[in-house]
Amino acid sequence: MGSLRLVDISKRFDRVEALKDVDLEIYDGEYAVVLGPTGAGKTTLLRIIAGLLRQDNGEVYINEVQVDDLPPEERGVALFFQNFALFPHMTVLDNVAFSLRVKGLSLEESERKAMDILRMVHLDHRAYSYPRELSGGMQQRVALARTIAAGVDILLLDEPLSQLDAKIKSEIQYELRDLAKSLGLTVLHVTNDVEEALAVADRIAILNKGEIVQVGTPVEIMENPKTAFVASFIAEMNLMEGVVEESSENRVVVDIGGGFKVESSRNGFKKGELVIVGVKPSSFKIGGDGKNGLTGKVEDWVFSFGFRRVTVQLDNGSRVSVKTERKDIERGSSISLTVDPRDVYLFPYLKGGLRTVLAEVSGVF
C-alpha cells in the first residue's frame, strides 16, 4: 500500500490560480475522493501528483518521500485518464500485458499475469477480443486492468466513470472500490459527480476554486456542511438569504423576508448579521402546526425514485424544493410547510450572496 501527502500545493496558469495552498493527506489503503465542480482544479492536482505537471509551490510526498524531482515512472503511482486510450490493434490480453512486457517480463509470464488481472475484473472470457468489440463498461475495466498491471501502490483516477451510462456506472463504481480494497491499493479518485463520490469514498475532500474547503467522511459532510457552497453542491440544500433578528446560545431567529422568520438551533451569529439559511428538501414537512411555518403555491412536481420532488414558490418570492411521499399534491395549490429548528442550517454570508454560491456550484467563477 502507499500513502500520499500534499503540502501547500499551488499552481497558476497566467491569471488563473488553479490551486491555492492545498494540504491533503491520503492514508494507506484509503479510497479518497476529491469532489468539485468543473474547473475546480481536480485534474491539475492529479497531474502534479503524477509528475506530469510541476507545481509553483509546495511539496508532494509519497510514502513519506518527497518526489517533486522524480519523473513520473519513478513515483510509484498510476494515472487513469477519462479517455481509456486502449490500443485498438491489440487484444484485451495484449493491452493489459503491454506494461508488463515493457518492464522486461517474458511473453509467457506477462500473459499469465495479465490473465490473472483480467480474472479480477471478470473479463478473462474476453481476453482475445478487441476493444471495438467491447461495451463501454468492459473497455473501462480493461483500462483499469492495464493500470493495475503497472504494479503501483497508488491509483489516481481522473473521472474514471464519466463516459459510462447511468446503469453501468452504478454497477462499476462498487466494483471499482471493491477491487481497490481487495488489492490493497490507495486510491485518489476525482469527480464532479456527488452520488459517485458518496458511493465509493472513505473520505471526501471538497475542492472549490482551487482550495480544499472541507474534508470528512460522506456522512460528516452530508450532515455538517461547513459552507453554503458545500451545502448546495453536495447536499442539494435549499438556500435563502436572511438577517439575524435574535441570537442566543441555542437559538437564532432569521428574517428571510415577506414576513417569514425561521428559527435555527445553530449558533455563532450575531443580531443584524447577514446569513444564508439552508434547509434540505427532505427536512420540510407539508402541513402541520410546527415551528417555522412557511406558505406558498405548488409550481410543479416530478417523480424521483419513490418520492415526489415538489417545487414551491413561497409567498416571499423564494423557491424551495420539497421531497415528499404524499400523492395528493396538485400544481397551483396552496401549501404550508414547517421545518424543525434543528434542521435549519446557517452559513456565513458571501459577497454577492446566493449568486456567488450558485455560480461556484456551476463552475462559473
C-alpha positions as CSV (number, residue, x, y, z in Angstrom):
1,M,0.0,0.0,0.0
2,G,1.0,3.6,-0.2
3,S,0.4,7.0,1.4
4,L,0.2,10.4,-0.1
5,R,0.7,13.8,1.4
6,L,0.3,17.2,-0.2
7,V,1.7,20.3,1.5
8,D,0.8,23.8,0.4
9,I,0.4,22.9,-3.3
10,S,-0.2,26.0,-5.5
11,K,-0.4,26.3,-9.3
12,R,-1.1,29.3,-11.5
13,F,-1.8,29.4,-15.3
14,D,-1.3,33.0,-16.3
15,R,-4.0,34.9,-14.5
16,V,-5.9,31.8,-13.3
17,E,-4.9,30.4,-9.9
18,A,-5.8,26.8,-10.4
19,L,-4.7,25.5,-6.9
20,K,-4.2,27.5,-3.7
21,D,-2.2,26.1,-0.8
22,V,-3.7,22.6,-1.0
23,D,-3.0,20.5,2.1
24,L,-4.3,16.9,1.9
25,E,-3.2,13.5,3.3
26,I,-4.4,10.2,2.0
27,Y,-3.7,7.2,4.2
28,D,-2.5,3.7,3.3
29,G,-5.3,1.7,1.7
30,E,-7.7,4.6,1.8
31,Y,-10.2,5.3,-1.0
32,A,-10.3,9.1,-1.1
33,V,-12.3,11.3,-3.5
34,V,-11.6,14.9,-4.4
35,L,-15.0,16.3,-5.4
36,G,-15.7,19.6,-7.0
37,P,-17.4,21.4,-9.9
38,T,-15.8,21.7,-13.4
39,G,-12.8,24.0,-13.3
40,A,-12.1,23.5,-9.6
41,G,-8.6,22.2,-10.2
42,K,-9.1,18.5,-9.8
43,T,-7.2,17.3,-12.8
44,T,-4.4,19.8,-12.3
45,L,-4.0,18.3,-8.8
46,L,-3.7,14.7,-10.2
47,R,-1.2,15.7,-12.9
48,I,1.0,17.3,-10.2
49,I,0.9,14.2,-8.1
50,A,1.7,12.0,-11.1
51,G,4.7,14.2,-12.1
52,L,3.2,15.3,-15.4
53,L,2.9,18.9,-14.2
54,R,5.2,20.9,-11.9
55,Q,3.6,22.9,-9.1
56,D,4.7,26.5,-8.4
57,N,4.9,26.0,-4.7
58,G,4.6,23.1,-2.2
59,E,5.7,19.5,-1.8
60,V,4.4,16.1,-2.8
61,Y,5.2,13.2,-0.5
62,I,4.6,9.5,-1.5
63,N,5.3,7.0,1.3
64,E,6.8,10.0,3.2
65,V,9.4,10.5,0.5
66,Q,9.4,13.9,-1.3
67,V,9.0,13.1,-5.0
68,D,9.0,16.6,-6.6
69,D,12.2,16.0,-8.5
70,L,11.3,12.4,-9.6
71,P,10.0,11.6,-13.1
72,P,6.5,10.0,-13.4
73,E,7.8,6.5,-13.8
74,E,9.7,6.6,-10.5
75,R,6.8,7.9,-8.3
76,G,5.0,4.6,-7.8
77,V,1.7,5.9,-9.0
78,A,-0.6,5.3,-12.0
79,L,-2.9,7.8,-13.5
80,F,-6.1,6.5,-15.0
81,F,-7.4,9.1,-17.6
82,Q,-11.0,9.8,-18.6
83,N,-10.1,8.6,-22.1
84,F,-9.5,4.8,-21.9
85,A,-6.9,5.1,-24.7
86,L,-6.7,1.4,-25.3
87,F,-4.6,0.1,-28.2
88,P,-7.2,-0.7,-30.9
89,H,-5.0,-3.1,-32.8
90,M,-4.2,-5.2,-29.7
91,T,-6.4,-7.8,-28.0
92,V,-7.6,-7.2,-24.4
93,L,-4.9,-9.6,-23.2
94,D,-2.2,-7.7,-25.1
95,N,-3.4,-4.4,-23.8
96,V,-3.1,-5.5,-20.2
97,A,0.2,-7.4,-20.8
98,F,1.8,-4.4,-22.5
99,S,3.2,-2.7,-19.4
100,L,4.4,-6.0,-18.1
101,R,6.4,-6.6,-21.2
102,V,7.8,-3.1,-21.0
103,K,9.1,-4.0,-17.5
104,G,11.0,-6.9,-19.1
105,L,8.8,-9.9,-18.3
106,S,8.8,-12.7,-20.9
107,L,5.8,-13.1,-23.2
108,E,4.6,-16.1,-21.3
109,E,5.0,-14.5,-17.8
110,S,3.4,-11.2,-18.9
111,E,0.4,-13.0,-20.4
112,R,0.0,-15.2,-17.3
113,K,-0.1,-12.2,-15.0
114,A,-2.3,-10.3,-17.4
115,M,-4.8,-13.1,-17.4
116,D,-4.8,-13.2,-13.6
117,I,-5.7,-9.5,-13.5
118,L,-8.4,-10.0,-16.1
119,R,-10.0,-12.6,-13.9
120,M,-10.1,-10.0,-11.1
121,V,-12.1,-7.6,-13.3
122,H,-14.3,-10.5,-14.7
123,L,-13.0,-10.2,-18.2
124,D,-10.9,-13.3,-18.7
125,H,-13.5,-14.7,-21.1
126,R,-12.9,-11.7,-23.4
127,A,-9.1,-11.9,-23.3
128,Y,-8.9,-12.4,-27.1
129,S,-11.4,-9.7,-28.1
130,Y,-10.5,-6.3,-29.4
131,P,-11.6,-3.0,-27.7
132,R,-14.0,-2.2,-30.5
133,E,-15.9,-5.5,-29.7
134,L,-16.5,-4.4,-26.1
135,S,-19.1,-2.2,-24.4
136,G,-18.1,1.0,-22.7
137,G,-18.2,-0.7,-19.3
138,M,-15.9,-3.5,-20.5
139,Q,-13.5,-1.1,-22.0
140,Q,-13.3,0.8,-18.7
141,R,-12.5,-2.5,-16.9
142,V,-9.7,-3.3,-19.4
143,A,-8.2,0.2,-18.9
144,L,-8.3,-0.3,-15.2
145,A,-6.7,-3.8,-15.5
146,R,-3.9,-2.3,-17.6
147,T,-3.4,0.4,-14.9
148,I,-3.3,-2.3,-12.2
149,A,-0.8,-4.3,-14.2
150,A,1.7,-1.4,-13.8
151,G,2.2,-2.8,-10.3
152,V,1.8,0.5,-8.3
153,D,0.5,1.1,-4.8
154,I,-1.4,4.4,-5.5
155,L,-4.1,4.8,-8.2
156,L,-5.0,8.2,-9.4
157,L,-8.4,8.1,-11.1
158,D,-9.4,11.1,-13.3
159,E,-13.2,10.9,-13.5
160,P,-13.0,7.2,-14.4
161,L,-16.7,6.7,-14.8
162,S,-17.6,9.8,-16.8
163,Q,-18.0,8.0,-20.1
164,L,-20.4,5.4,-18.9
165,D,-24.2,5.4,-18.9
166,A,-26.0,5.6,-15.6
167,K,-26.8,1.9,-15.2
168,I,-23.3,0.7,-16.0
169,K,-21.8,3.5,-13.9
170,S,-23.8,2.5,-10.8
171,E,-22.6,-1.1,-11.1
172,I,-19.0,-0.4,-11.8
173,Q,-18.4,2.2,-9.1
174,Y,-18.9,-0.5,-6.4
175,E,-16.8,-3.0,-8.3
176,L,-14.0,-0.4,-8.6
177,R,-14.0,0.2,-4.9
178,D,-14.1,-3.5,-4.1
179,L,-11.3,-4.2,-6.5
180,A,-9.1,-1.5,-5.0
181,K,-9.7,-2.7,-1.5
182,S,-9.1,-6.4,-2.4
183,L,-5.7,-5.4,-3.9
184,G,-4.7,-3.2,-1.0
185,L,-4.4,-0.1,-3.2
186,T,-4.5,3.5,-2.1
187,V,-6.8,5.5,-4.4
188,L,-7.3,9.2,-5.1
189,H,-10.4,9.5,-7.3
190,V,-11.6,12.9,-8.7
191,T,-15.1,13.6,-9.9
192,N,-17.8,16.2,-10.1
193,D,-20.5,13.6,-9.5
194,V,-21.8,13.8,-5.9
195,E,-23.6,10.4,-6.0
196,E,-20.4,8.7,-7.3
197,A,-18.3,10.3,-4.5
198,L,-20.7,9.3,-1.8
199,A,-20.9,5.7,-3.1
200,V,-17.1,4.9,-3.2
201,A,-15.3,7.2,-0.8
202,D,-13.9,6.5,2.7
203,R,-13.3,10.3,2.9
204,I,-14.2,13.2,0.6
205,A,-12.2,16.4,0.1
206,I,-14.3,19.2,-1.4
207,L,-12.3,21.4,-3.8
208,N,-13.7,24.8,-4.8
209,K,-11.8,27.3,-6.9
210,G,-8.5,25.5,-6.2
211,E,-9.0,25.4,-2.5
212,I,-9.9,22.5,-0.2
213,V,-12.9,23.8,1.7
214,Q,-13.9,20.7,3.7
215,V,-12.6,17.1,4.3
216,G,-14.6,14.4,6.0
217,T,-16.4,11.1,5.6
218,P,-19.5,11.2,3.4
219,V,-21.8,11.2,6.4
220,E,-19.8,14.0,8.1
221,I,-20.0,16.2,5.0
222,M,-23.7,15.5,4.3
223,E,-24.7,16.1,7.9
224,N,-22.4,19.1,8.7
225,P,-21.5,21.1,5.6
226,K,-19.3,24.0,6.7
227,T,-20.2,26.5,3.9
228,A,-23.1,27.3,1.7
229,F,-21.2,26.1,-1.3
230,V,-20.6,22.6,0.3
231,A,-24.3,22.5,1.3
232,S,-25.6,23.4,-2.1
233,F,-23.1,21.2,-4.0
234,I,-23.3,18.0,-2.0
235,A,-26.5,18.1,0.0
236,E,-29.0,19.6,-2.5
237,M,-29.9,22.2,0.1
238,N,-32.4,25.0,-0.4
239,L,-30.6,28.3,0.3
240,M,-32.2,31.6,1.3
241,E,-30.8,34.9,2.4
242,G,-31.7,36.5,5.7
243,V,-30.9,38.8,8.6
244,V,-30.4,37.6,12.1
245,E,-33.2,39.1,14.3
246,E,-32.5,37.3,17.6
247,S,-29.5,35.4,18.8
248,S,-28.8,33.4,21.9
249,E,-26.7,30.3,22.8
250,N,-29.0,27.7,21.3
251,R,-31.5,29.8,19.3
252,V,-31.1,32.1,16.3
253,V,-34.1,33.7,14.6
254,V,-33.6,34.8,11.0
255,D,-35.9,37.2,9.0
256,I,-36.0,35.8,5.4
257,G,-38.3,38.4,4.1
258,G,-42.0,38.7,3.3
259,G,-43.0,38.4,6.9
260,F,-41.3,35.0,7.2
261,K,-39.0,34.2,10.1
262,V,-37.2,30.9,10.7
263,E,-35.6,29.6,13.9
264,S,-32.4,27.6,14.0
265,S,-30.8,25.8,16.9
266,R,-27.3,26.6,15.4
267,N,-25.5,29.5,17.0
268,G,-22.4,31.6,16.2
269,F,-24.2,34.5,14.5
270,K,-24.9,38.0,15.9
271,K,-28.0,40.1,15.7
272,G,-28.2,42.1,12.5
273,E,-25.7,39.8,10.7
274,L,-26.5,38.7,7.1
275,V,-26.6,34.9,6.8
276,I,-27.5,32.2,4.3
277,V,-30.2,29.8,5.6
278,G,-30.1,26.2,4.4
279,V,-32.9,23.5,4.6
280,K,-32.7,20.1,2.9
281,P,-35.7,19.2,0.7
282,S,-36.3,16.1,2.9
283,S,-36.5,18.3,6.1
284,F,-39.6,20.2,5.0
285,K,-42.9,18.8,6.3
286,I,-46.1,19.6,4.5
287,G,-48.8,21.0,6.7
288,G,-48.8,20.8,10.5
289,D,-48.5,23.5,13.2
290,G,-44.9,23.2,14.0
291,K,-42.3,26.0,14.2
292,N,-41.0,27.8,11.1
293,G,-44.3,27.9,9.2
294,L,-44.0,28.9,5.6
295,T,-46.7,29.3,3.0
296,G,-46.7,29.3,-0.8
297,K,-48.0,27.6,-4.0
298,V,-47.0,24.4,-5.8
299,E,-45.4,25.3,-9.1
300,D,-44.6,21.8,-10.2
301,W,-43.6,18.3,-9.1
302,V,-41.8,15.3,-10.6
303,F,-41.4,11.7,-9.6
304,S,-37.9,10.7,-8.4
305,F,-37.1,7.2,-7.0
306,G,-40.2,6.6,-5.0
307,F,-41.0,10.1,-3.9
308,R,-42.1,13.4,-5.4
309,R,-39.9,16.4,-5.7
310,V,-42.2,19.4,-5.3
311,T,-41.2,23.0,-6.4
312,V,-42.8,25.6,-4.2
313,Q,-42.8,29.3,-4.6
314,L,-43.1,30.8,-1.2
315,D,-45.2,33.9,-0.6
316,N,-42.0,35.9,-0.1
317,G,-40.9,35.1,-3.7
318,S,-38.3,32.4,-2.8
319,R,-38.4,29.0,-4.5
320,V,-37.7,25.8,-2.5
321,S,-37.6,22.1,-3.3
322,V,-39.5,19.6,-1.1
323,K,-39.2,15.8,-1.0
324,T,-42.4,14.0,-0.1
325,E,-44.2,10.7,-0.4
326,R,-47.6,12.3,-0.4
327,K,-49.6,11.8,-3.6
328,D,-52.3,14.5,-3.1
329,I,-50.1,17.4,-4.3
330,E,-51.6,19.4,-7.1
331,R,-50.0,22.0,-9.3
332,G,-51.2,25.5,-8.4
333,S,-52.5,24.5,-5.0
334,S,-51.7,26.4,-1.8
335,I,-49.3,24.7,0.6
336,S,-47.9,25.2,4.0
337,L,-44.5,23.9,5.2
338,T,-42.8,23.5,8.5
339,V,-39.2,22.6,9.5
340,D,-37.6,21.6,12.8
341,P,-35.2,24.3,14.0
342,R,-32.6,21.5,14.3
343,D,-32.8,21.0,10.6
344,V,-32.2,24.7,9.7
345,Y,-28.6,25.4,8.8
346,L,-26.9,28.8,8.9
347,F,-23.9,29.8,6.9
348,P,-21.8,32.9,6.6
349,Y,-22.9,35.4,4.0
350,L,-20.7,35.7,1.0
351,K,-20.0,38.8,-1.1
352,G,-22.6,38.6,-3.9
353,G,-24.9,36.4,-1.8
354,L,-26.6,33.4,-3.4
355,R,-25.5,34.4,-6.8
356,T,-21.9,33.8,-5.8
357,V,-22.8,30.3,-4.3
358,L,-24.7,29.2,-7.4
359,A,-22.0,30.4,-9.7
360,E,-19.4,28.4,-7.8
361,V,-21.5,25.3,-7.8
362,S,-21.9,25.6,-11.6
363,G,-18.2,26.1,-12.0
364,V,-18.6,29.6,-13.3
365,F,-16.2,31.9,-11.4
